[in-house]
Amino acid sequence: MDEQPRVPNPGTPVSAVPDETALYLRACEGDEEALEQLIAAYRGPLTGFICTILPSRWDAEDVMIDTFAELAASRGRFSGRSSLKTYLFSIARHLALKRLRKGRELPLEQEQLLGLLNAQAAQALHEDTAALQDALARLRPDYRQALVLVYLENMSHQQTARIMHRTTGQVNHLVARAREALRKQLKEEP
């Protein structure tokens, strides 16, 4: 008897999801369970990333849903040259920036960033969570996005470059400058 794969609970680490490319292909063939597995695995990380672009968590969740709608509608456009995670984050970034350009949103404010960083990230940077979130919120949007993708989403600089439509060298430079800007802001804290 074949056992059906279980849909992961929200918050399940993406690494625990069975072969994401196989899930994508099954979803393209109309397998709703495969699409549900992808949504359950990526909804949290995508929404958190979108919150670095849009100020409203509700709008970020709307864009997250639109991202999966785009994925379902794309049927076969994913070429496999990057990971599916990179492809999804790239779609999400494009849709969030499109919404931002239409003037429906204001730039990210400090209050919307609260909760984005978890306690582990704050400990890794050896700084108080509130001061870190405040400093991160004051960074340029491209700096903030690069740091979130590299350090919170554990993406490589190459994956981050694909998502941000930059070269790997530009991402290396962005991350270095963002870390330096964050370090300076944290030193200025009373």
SULVEN-V726494 format. One record per pair of residues at least 12 apart in sequence whose C-alpha atoms are under 10 Angstrom apart, sorted by the first residue. I is the first residue (numbers start at 1). J is the second residue. If there is no record, write none. Layout:
BEGIN
i=I j=J
i=I j=J
END
This chain:
BEGIN
i=4 j=33
i=5 j=17
i=5 j=18
i=5 j=33
i=5 j=34
i=5 j=37
i=6 j=18
i=6 j=33
i=6 j=34
i=6 j=36
i=6 j=37
i=7 j=33
i=7 j=34
i=7 j=35
i=7 j=36
i=7 j=37
i=7 j=38
i=7 j=39
i=7 j=40
i=7 j=41
i=8 j=36
i=8 j=37
i=8 j=38
i=8 j=39
i=8 j=40
i=8 j=41
i=9 j=37
i=9 j=39
i=9 j=40
i=9 j=41
i=10 j=37
i=10 j=39
i=10 j=40
i=10 j=41
i=10 j=42
i=10 j=43
i=10 j=44
i=11 j=40
i=11 j=41
i=11 j=42
i=11 j=43
i=11 j=44
i=11 j=45
i=12 j=37
i=12 j=40
i=12 j=41
i=12 j=42
i=12 j=43
i=12 j=44
i=13 j=40
i=13 j=41
i=13 j=42
i=13 j=44
i=13 j=45
i=14 j=37
i=14 j=38
i=14 j=40
i=14 j=41
i=14 j=42
i=14 j=45
i=14 j=85
i=15 j=41
i=16 j=41
i=17 j=37
i=17 j=38
i=17 j=40
i=17 j=41
i=17 j=42
i=18 j=34
i=18 j=37
i=18 j=38
i=19 j=84
i=20 j=34
i=20 j=37
i=20 j=38
i=20 j=41
i=20 j=83
i=20 j=84
i=20 j=85
i=21 j=38
i=21 j=78
i=21 j=80
i=21 j=83
i=21 j=84
i=21 j=85
i=22 j=34
i=23 j=35
i=23 j=36
i=23 j=37
i=23 j=38
i=23 j=84
i=24 j=37
i=24 j=38
i=24 j=71
i=24 j=72
i=24 j=75
i=24 j=76
i=24 j=78
i=24 j=84
i=25 j=75
i=25 j=76
i=25 j=78
i=27 j=71
i=27 j=72
i=27 j=75
i=27 j=76
i=28 j=71
i=28 j=72
i=28 j=73
i=28 j=74
i=28 j=75
i=28 j=76
i=28 j=77
i=29 j=72
i=29 j=75
i=29 j=76
i=30 j=72
i=30 j=75
i=32 j=72
i=35 j=68
i=35 j=71
i=35 j=72
i=36 j=68
i=38 j=68
i=38 j=84
i=38 j=85
i=39 j=64
i=39 j=65
i=39 j=67
i=39 j=68
i=42 j=64
i=42 j=68
i=42 j=85
i=42 j=88
i=42 j=89
i=43 j=61
i=43 j=64
i=43 j=65
i=43 j=67
i=43 j=68
i=44 j=61
i=44 j=64
i=45 j=64
i=45 j=85
i=45 j=89
i=45 j=116
i=45 j=148
i=45 j=149
i=45 j=152
i=45 j=153
i=46 j=60
i=46 j=61
i=46 j=63
i=46 j=64
i=46 j=65
i=46 j=67
i=46 j=85
i=46 j=88
i=46 j=89
i=46 j=92
i=46 j=93
i=46 j=153
i=47 j=59
i=47 j=60
i=47 j=61
i=47 j=62
i=47 j=63
i=47 j=64
i=47 j=65
i=47 j=89
i=47 j=92
i=47 j=116
i=48 j=60
i=48 j=61
i=48 j=64
i=48 j=113
i=48 j=115
i=48 j=116
i=48 j=117
i=48 j=148
i=48 j=149
i=48 j=152
i=48 j=153
i=49 j=64
i=49 j=89
i=49 j=92
i=49 j=93
i=49 j=96
i=49 j=116
i=49 j=144
i=49 j=145
i=49 j=146
i=49 j=148
i=49 j=149
i=49 j=152
i=49 j=153
i=50 j=62
i=50 j=63
i=50 j=64
i=50 j=89
i=50 j=92
i=50 j=93
i=50 j=94
i=50 j=95
i=50 j=96
i=50 j=97
i=50 j=145
i=51 j=63
i=51 j=96
i=51 j=108
i=51 j=112
i=51 j=113
i=51 j=116
i=51 j=145
i=52 j=93
i=52 j=96
i=52 j=107
i=52 j=108
i=52 j=109
i=52 j=112
i=52 j=113
i=52 j=116
i=52 j=136
i=52 j=137
i=52 j=141
i=52 j=142
i=52 j=144
i=52 j=145
i=52 j=146
i=52 j=148
i=53 j=93
i=53 j=96
i=53 j=97
i=53 j=99
i=53 j=100
i=53 j=105
i=53 j=106
i=53 j=107
i=53 j=108
i=53 j=109
i=53 j=113
i=53 j=141
i=53 j=142
i=53 j=144
i=53 j=145
i=54 j=96
i=54 j=97
i=54 j=99
i=54 j=100
i=54 j=104
i=54 j=105
i=54 j=106
i=54 j=107
i=54 j=108
i=54 j=109
i=54 j=112
i=54 j=113
i=55 j=100
i=55 j=105
i=55 j=106
i=55 j=107
i=55 j=108
i=55 j=109
i=55 j=110
i=55 j=111
i=55 j=112
i=55 j=113
i=56 j=105
i=56 j=106
i=56 j=107
i=56 j=108
i=56 j=109
i=56 j=111
i=56 j=112
i=56 j=113
i=57 j=112
i=57 j=113
i=59 j=96
i=59 j=99
i=59 j=104
i=59 j=105
i=60 j=92
i=60 j=95
i=60 j=96
i=62 j=96
i=63 j=91
i=63 j=92
i=63 j=93
i=63 j=94
i=63 j=95
i=63 j=96
i=63 j=97
i=63 j=99
i=64 j=88
i=64 j=89
i=64 j=91
i=64 j=92
i=64 j=93
i=64 j=95
i=64 j=96
i=65 j=92
i=66 j=91
i=66 j=92
i=66 j=95
i=66 j=96
i=67 j=88
i=67 j=89
i=67 j=90
i=67 j=91
i=67 j=92
i=67 j=93
i=67 j=94
i=67 j=95
i=67 j=96
i=68 j=88
i=68 j=91
i=68 j=92
i=70 j=88
i=70 j=91
i=70 j=92
i=70 j=95
i=71 j=84
i=71 j=87
i=71 j=88
i=71 j=91
i=82 j=158
i=82 j=159
i=82 j=162
i=83 j=159
i=85 j=153
i=85 j=155
i=85 j=159
i=85 j=163
i=86 j=149
i=86 j=155
i=86 j=156
i=86 j=158
i=86 j=159
i=86 j=160
i=86 j=161
i=86 j=162
i=86 j=163
i=86 j=164
i=87 j=159
i=87 j=162
i=87 j=163
i=88 j=163
i=89 j=149
i=89 j=159
i=89 j=160
i=89 j=162
i=89 j=163
i=89 j=164
i=90 j=159
i=90 j=160
i=90 j=161
i=90 j=162
i=90 j=163
i=90 j=164
i=90 j=165
i=91 j=163
i=92 j=163
i=93 j=145
i=93 j=163
i=93 j=164
i=93 j=165
i=94 j=163
i=94 j=164
i=94 j=165
i=107 j=141
i=108 j=137
i=108 j=138
i=108 j=140
i=108 j=141
i=109 j=134
i=109 j=137
i=109 j=138
i=110 j=133
i=110 j=134
i=110 j=135
i=110 j=136
i=110 j=137
i=110 j=138
i=111 j=133
i=111 j=134
i=111 j=137
i=112 j=133
i=112 j=137
i=113 j=130
i=113 j=133
i=113 j=134
i=113 j=136
i=113 j=137
i=114 j=129
i=114 j=130
i=114 j=132
i=114 j=133
i=114 j=134
i=114 j=137
i=115 j=129
i=115 j=130
i=115 j=133
i=116 j=133
i=116 j=148
i=116 j=152
i=117 j=129
i=117 j=130
i=117 j=132
i=117 j=133
i=117 j=136
i=117 j=148
i=117 j=152
i=118 j=133
i=118 j=152
i=120 j=152
i=121 j=151
i=121 j=152
i=124 j=151
i=125 j=183
i=127 j=183
i=127 j=186
i=128 j=186
i=131 j=185
i=131 j=186
i=131 j=189
i=131 j=190
i=132 j=182
i=132 j=183
i=132 j=185
i=132 j=186
i=132 j=189
i=134 j=182
i=134 j=185
i=134 j=186
i=134 j=189
i=135 j=181
i=135 j=182
i=135 j=183
i=135 j=184
i=135 j=185
i=135 j=186
i=135 j=187
i=135 j=188
i=135 j=189
i=136 j=148
i=136 j=178
i=136 j=179
i=136 j=181
i=136 j=182
i=136 j=183
i=136 j=185
i=136 j=186
i=137 j=182
i=138 j=181
i=138 j=182
i=138 j=185
i=139 j=178
i=139 j=179
i=139 j=181
i=139 j=182
i=139 j=185
i=140 j=178
i=140 j=181
i=141 j=178
i=142 j=164
i=142 j=171
i=142 j=174
i=142 j=175
i=142 j=178
i=143 j=171
i=143 j=173
i=143 j=174
i=143 j=175
i=143 j=176
i=143 j=177
i=143 j=178
i=143 j=179
i=143 j=181
i=143 j=182
i=144 j=174
i=144 j=175
i=144 j=178
i=144 j=179
i=144 j=182
i=145 j=160
i=145 j=163
i=145 j=164
i=145 j=174
i=145 j=175
i=145 j=178
i=146 j=160
i=146 j=161
i=146 j=163
i=146 j=164
i=146 j=171
i=146 j=172
i=146 j=174
i=146 j=175
i=146 j=176
i=146 j=178
i=146 j=179
i=147 j=160
i=147 j=171
i=147 j=174
i=147 j=175
i=147 j=176
i=147 j=178
i=147 j=179
i=147 j=182
i=148 j=160
i=148 j=175
i=149 j=161
i=149 j=163
i=149 j=164
i=149 j=175
i=150 j=171
i=150 j=175
i=151 j=175
i=156 j=168
i=156 j=171
i=157 j=169
i=157 j=170
i=157 j=171
i=157 j=172
i=157 j=175
i=158 j=171
i=158 j=172
i=159 j=171
i=160 j=172
END
